[in-house]
Amino acid sequence: MSLLPAGRSLTQALPDLDELLADPRAYLEAAPLAFGPRRMVRLSLAFAVPGVLLLLSCLIAGKADGERVALGVGLLLGAGVWAGWSLLMRGHEIVLHPDGVEVVSVDGTVWAPWALFHGEGRPFVPDSDSPSAGLILPVDPAAVPQVVLLRGGMEIARGRAIRVRHWSFSAHDEVVLPGRYEISAIDLGDLLLLLGGRLGKDKPLVVVPHDADEPSPAFTQDPAGWIRLPLTRLKLPSCCARCGGPRDLVVPLPVTAWGDWLLGWLLGGIRTLELPIPLCEPCGDFLAHRQRRGGFLGSALGAFLGTAVGYVGAGWWHEGRDVALWLGGSVGLAVGVIVGSLMGVALTRRMPVRVRRYSPSRGLVSVRFENPEVAARVLATVNDRPKRP
């Protein structure tokens, strides 16, 4: 869970958004569109001022109040976090031009043509406060060699060789940005992909020698059938994930980051992702019937075990008194039915798509399909690379 402000929405930051969407090229030719870094100075002051006042009150009183000192120090630490992020993002700016995007920071300027964002996929915003990864976008690998890093007007690096704090390429045809701009990261990602889809197809790419360097590896299955995929490119097929027939409904599959069940309360909440699993009506009915049967069998077994444990425990604790035996058996029955039913449903809720190793910070997840034909369709989709002129 992120502790940083989410930033303004695109409609708040850009009142004439409709004009931009109606004719992006004409809008950007009139004047480039720039978004600066997210300003958190006011938020830092909102924490720092009461923190300083609390510590000053202890100093004036000549007595250190433990609660005031702890609260004051905590507020100052919070102010330091916001101030640190503001300093880290100083000099950052993203500028939209008719022919491409300019990402500026103290490390240099990265220029990328709109063709880079012309392709399939969706943006992903990591659910963490990483200083380097705030927005992950899918890119067209054919346009990667056209991206250049400039310092003082000179080309320093090109393509996948670019690795600076405000721009880097992943191994899955993605670009990673800080995403700490004045507008929310998800809105910025949607805007870049939308404009890339409309402006990136207008101008053919220029072939450079770097085009043949470092081809992106294809996604494959491991021997156990697991496929490691970025969430920016994960797209389940339109067919039923179990039988491969026509899709009739979509069932959400919740996925939780590993370790959040134990440490999520310390991080501000459990980070959960929901994947829409397509199913046909017969397969959906089959899975629902299996869960109901599992819940019934689990509640029956839980009722028997709970009653037996409650009865024996009450008899041992109160030496066989009738009232204690009755209460112990009743409580054990109720607890056993509830726990057994929940466990029965959980154990029989086996979806045709299994998910593990969800990484909220890197935007990666491993999936496994029971149907090999469906897995082959997914691999064909994610490995498909559009051919550009």
N, C-alpha and C positions, 0 to 999 in steps of 0.2 A: 504494500500500500504506500502510495506516494505521500510525502509530507509537504511537498511544495505546492504552491498555488497552481491551478490548472490553466490559468491564462484566460483572456477574453475569447468569446466565440467570434467566428469570422464575421457574422452579421453585425456584431457590436463594433468591431475594429474597422469594418469597411461598409459604410452606409450605402455606397453605390455598387454593391456586389452584383446586382442584376445587370448593370452595364458591363461589368467584367465578363460575366457568364454569357451575355448575349453576343459579344464580339471581342474575344480576348486579345486578338492581335491589334485591333484598332485601339483598344483601351491601353495596352502596354506601349504602343508606339507613341501615344500622346505623352505619356510619362511613365517611367518605371515604377513598380510597386515595391516598396521596401517595408520590412517588418524588423523592428529592433529587438533587443533582448528583453526578457521579462524583468521588470523593475520590482524589486522587493525591499527597497529602502524604507518605505512607509511601514511595511509589515515589521521590518527589523526594529524601527523606532517604537512601534506599538508594544513590542516586547521589552525593549531596552529601557524605556522611560519608567514604567512601573517597577522594573527590577532594580534600577538605581535608587528610586525613591524608597523602596523597602530596605535596602542596605543603608541608606542615609538615615532613615528613621532609627535603626539600631545604633548607628554611630552617634546620633544626637542624644538618644536616651542613655547612652553609656552602658548599655546592656545588650548582649547578643541574644535575641530571641530565636530559638532554633527553627521555628516554623517560618518566620520572616526571612531568615538567612537562606533556608533551603528554597523557598519560593523565589526569592530574589536571584539566587544563583541559577535556578532553573530557567527563569525568564531571560537572563543574560545569555545563557547557553543557546536558547532558542533564537535570540536576536543574532548571535554569532553565526548560526546556521544560515539564516536568511542573508546576512551581510556577506558571508563567504560565497554563497551561490551568486549573489549580485556581482562580486568582484571577479568570480570565475568566468562569468558571461560577458564581461565588459569588452566592448569592441566587436561583439558578434552582431551580424546583420545578414538577412537573407533578402536579396533583391531579385524581382521577377522582371525579365526583359522580354521583348518579342521573340528573340531567338534562343533564349535559355535562362538559366538560373545562376545567380552569383551568390556564393556563400562566403561571407567575409568574417575573419577573426584576426587576432594578433598573430597567428601562425601563417597567415597568407590568405589568398583569395582562390577559391575553387570555382571554376567555370564549367558548367555542364549544359549541353544542348537539351532542348525539350524532348528529343528523341530518347533520351535516357529513361524517361518516365512513361514512355509509350509501350505498354504491354499489359499482360494479365497480372492480377494480384490485388492486394489491398494493404493499406497501412497497418502497422502494429505499433502500439505504444506500450513499452515495457512498464510493468507495475512495480517500479522501483525507482530510487533516486540516484541512479548511476550518473557520474559526471560526464560520461561520454556517450551513453545510449539513452536518448529520449524519444527517438522516432526511427523506425525501421521501415524502409520502402523497397518494394521490388523494382528491379531495373531491367532494361533490355541489355543483355550482354554484348550485343553488336555495337551499342553506343558507348560502352565503357571506355574504349581507347580515345574517344573524343573529349573526355573529361581531363582538364589540366589544372595543376596547382601553380599559381603565379605569386611571386614575391618581387616587389619593386618593378613590375612589368616584365619580369623574366620567367620563363617556364622552368619550374623546379622538378616537377614529376608529372607523370601522365598515367591515366588508367588505374589499374590495380596497385600500382606503386605508390599511390597517394594514401598516406596514413598520417593524418593530423587529428587533433582533438575534435575538430568540428566536422570531420568528414572521413569516412573509411568504408571500404568495400568488405563485405563478408564473403565467405566461401559459397554462398547460396544465391548469388546474383541479387544481392541486396546492398543498399547503401544505408549507413548508420549515421544519424545526425544527433546532436544534443537535444534538439526539440524544446529548448527552453526559451522560446520566443514569446512575444507579447500576446500572440494568439495561441489557442490550445493546440497541442501537438497533433491530435487527431484531425482537427480542421485543417491544419497546415498540410498534413499528409494527403487528405482528400483533395485539397485544392491542387497540389502538385501533380497528382495522378490524373485529375480531371483535365488540367491544362496540358499535361504531357500527351494525353490521348487525343486532344484536339489540335495542338500546335506541333507535336512531334512527328506527325505523319506528312507534314507539308514539305519538308526539306530532306532530300536524300543524304545519307551519311557519306562522308568523304573517307575513302579507304586510306589508312595509314599503316605503316609497317607493324605497329603494335597490335593490329587486328588479329594476328596469328598467335599472339603470346597468351599463355596461361588460359587455355579453354576451361570453362567452368565444368566441374565434374557432374555427371548424371546421377540422379537419385536412384538408389538401388535398395533391394531387400537384403537383410542379413540372413544367415542360415535359419534363424528361428522365425522369419517372416516379418520382422519389424522394419518399418520405414521411418527414418529420421527426417522430418520435414520442417521448414520454417512456416510459421503461421501466416506469413504474407502470401504464401503460394499454396497453402493447403486448401484444396477444393474437392469436396466429396462429390461423387458422380450423381447424376440426376436419377439413376436407377435405384432400386431397393438394395441396400447394403448387405442383405442376407441372401436373397435368391437371384438378384440381378434383373428382376422384372421391373415393370413400371412403378414409379413412386406414387404413393397415395397420401402419405403423411410424413411429418418430421418429428422425431423424438429428441429432446435435448439430452446430451450426455455430459454431466458435470465432471470437470477434471480439476484436481487440486494439486498445487505445487508440492513436491516432496518436502516433508518436514514442517509444512504449515500447520498440520494438525497438532504438532507439539509446540511450535514456536510462533504460530500465527498471532496469538494474543499479544505477544511482545512486539510484533511488527505492525500492529494496528488493525489486524483482521486477516482472515484466511483468503488467499488469492485464488479465485475459482474462475475457470474458463468453461463455457458451454459450447460443445460442438453439436451442430444439428445433424442427426443421423437420419438419412432418408430410409423409409420403409414402405412396403406395400401393405395393404390392409390385412391380408391373411398372415403375413409375418408379424405385423403389429399385434394381431389377436393372439397368435401363438406365444409371443413373448409376454403379453399381459396375462394369459392363462397360466403360464409357467410361474410367473411371480405370485399370482393368487394361490396357486397350489403350494408353492414354497412357503408363503405366509401362513397358510392353514396348517401345514405339517409342522412348521416351526412353532406355532402357537400351541398345537397339541402336545408336542414334545416338551415345550417350555412349561406348559401347565402341569404335566406329570412330574417333571423334575423339580419345578418350583414348589409344588405342594408337598412332595416328599421331603425336600430340604427344609422347608418351613416347619413341617410337622415334626421331623426328627430334631431340629434345632430347638423348637419350643419345648419339646418333651425333655430334652437334656438340660435346658436352662431352668425350667420351672418344675422339674421332677414329675412330669406327667399329669399336671393339672388340666382338667377338661377345657377351661376357658382359654388357657395359654395355647393348648393344642389347636383349638378352633381358630384363634386369631393367627397363630403362626401358619397354619395351613392356608387360610384365606389370603394373607399377605403374600405368601409364596406363590399361590395360584395366580394372583393378579400380576405380580412382577414377572412370573414365568411366561404368562401369555403375552405380555407386552414385549419383553426382551426376545422371546422365541419368535414372535411374528416379525419383528424388525430384522433379526438375523436371518430368518428364512427368506424374506424378500431380498435382502442384500446378497445372499449367497446364490439366489436364482436369477438375479438381474444381470445376466450375461448378455451383453449386447453383441451384435455381429461385428462391431468395431471395438477393439480394445485400445486403450490409450495409457501411456506411462511417460515418465521423465519429462513432465511439463516444466519448462523454464520460463518464468514470467520476465526475467531480465534479458534473455537472449532471443525470446520469441521462437523457441523450438519445442517440438513435441514428437514423440514416437507413436506411430499407429500400426495396428495389425488387423487385417481383415480375415474373417473366417472363409470367405469366398475368394479363391485365387483369381477368378475372372475380374472381380471388382477391384482387387489389388492391382491387377495389370492395367485396368482402366485409369486408376489414379496415377500410377507411374507414368503412363503415356501422356496424361494431361500435364503433370508437373514438369516432365522432361521435354515437352513440346516447346520449341524455340521459334518464335515468328521470324520469317525470312524477310529481310528488308532489302530495298534496292541499293 
